[in-house]
């Protein structure tokens, strides 16, 4: 009996083996985890579909596998036969090569896809979704697979060709455009070692590159005087601990973001560039960046606008812990309306966070420090929190960005004590 890779999620056609938990000869039972697979930023267990002994393990740690590929062969116990794994979808697309395809020539009008039936060019739902988000017309992308099917490597090559076209007039005639995908040889300057990028790091790199190259960023900076807020936090911290939660500045920031999003709904939008439409969400899901050993992951708190400070604090603790243990599902990292990245526990002040597309804004928080400030015509030491708001300038104007950030500041500086006391008073 062969255990094959099932469909992991919508649009998820492949993953990377991160852990193999059995060896040849091991007895296994139905639903026992055989290996763990990383897809996007989630780690999913792959269970046995029957009882028996492991006859062969067909994959290695670090290998990229696609839907329908055989992972493990089991000599099945016929007395306890389990249903066979579902056959791979005929529409499943092979995993794209990990090394980028050679860049095509600069895109030409002659490459436009023409179909006698009027059908669009062949491509997986994942490729179509990314092309739609990036505003790419797939009829202008040349497919490299059988029948002209377009895969992710073709889209990357097309984008690279567009970049070359855009840079060509500005490049000096004697200097060729630098290929950012060329293989680096740094050993000629001294000792160096190579380490393969983890699946999570590759996902982060891809997402950040796509966001930075497709979203026109503006970053707004401001300060919040959180002296009073820290006094309130100190006053109620023990009560929250007894209720099973830690009262943190991030919890207050989530409530402040909820208030600002309600007042300025443009920050709840996304750009559908393919349809030339702006889509406004009727929900408020807040992503919170968590620092893990594997990289930065942002789990999502659903319906944050419907939860009190205690509920948010409890959920934030629980999500952060499961994030560090890599126990999140893919759904728990998707669908955020707005993201908060708090680096205060590490240090530093202002920074320029990158918008996590298709969101249109992200809030960065540095470490609070004491500074002399004028209050009531007197100079006094105050606890000041540095803030940075990055936003998509296609839909957010600078004035609205300033107003949104000022609303965040106002909420943090004038947080009502009544909302903290209830329900732990």
Secondary structure, DSSP 8 states (H G I E B T S, - for coil): -EEE----BTTB-EEEEEEE---TT-EE-TT-EEEEEEETTEEEEEE-SSSEEEEEE---TT-EEETT-EEEEEEE-GGG---------TT------SS-----SS--GGG----TT-----B-HHHHHHHHHHT--GGGS---SGGG-B-HHHHHHHHHHHHHHHHHTTS-TTS----TTS----GGGS--------HHHHHHHHHHHHHHHHS-EEEEEEEEE-HHHHHHHHHHHHHHHHTT----HHHHHHHHHHHHHHH-GGGGEEEETTTTEEEE-SS--EEEEEE-SS-EEEEEETTGGGS-HHHHHHHHHHHHHHHHTT---GGGGS--SEEEEE-TTT--S-------TTS-EEEEE---EEEEEEETTEEEEEEEEEEEEEEETTT--HHHHHHHHHHHHHHHHT--HHHHHTTT-
